[in-house]
Amino acid sequence: MHTAVFDILADPTRRRIVEVLRSGEHAVNDIVEEVGIDQSGVSRHLHILHQAGFVQVHPNGPKRLYSLRPEPFRELETWLRSYRQSMQESFSRLDAHLERMKKEVK
């Protein structure tokens, strides 16, 4: 997993935009209303998300509609799953060690 993913999603405004787009396609003006920053700010964040592959855009008449691309989120989920599994294994070893210590104390 490339650290740029975390850099991009570290920004709270971009995370909010991602949350808005979870419900489906939205035009910039819709996102502006939901996020509460000006249009140029939303456009700047959408550009960053688009360049990083998190969102896709397609024209719909005079509007451009933005939506999430699932691939980067699947990649992120796979990466997190590997850490989750590793942590579970560590906790299981810790539990086993604590049980052995309890038995030794008795």
Steps between C-alpha positions, in 0.01 A plus 500: 500500500646830396522770768342751260165331567527599864621849414198551277248360747663681794331822396164534681337683209593223258370239745174693520478511120557123490219458754266711284590297190428172678132562429562520124577753229497868585564824317746748647220730620339214693832423666552869583167502687586185694861585584455869571801646320506707184483355150866561422603315816279202420629497142859503622437205734309311229793552264737348756265207561461450124874513434552239773235274347245525781231668291388491142323775313272499201314780327123510521384792290648818646591324826785272591397217730746351745486152651730271695714239330496177703851377413707718735264424787529127434878536503480688830268236646737220397791682661304561821381139509862379503573722800180394672598135459850569630361682804256215570788254496697722739205525738451123488865447592467754782186325630680165496799650681277658767320169553836325550602768750173454694563127524857556622379732777250243635 
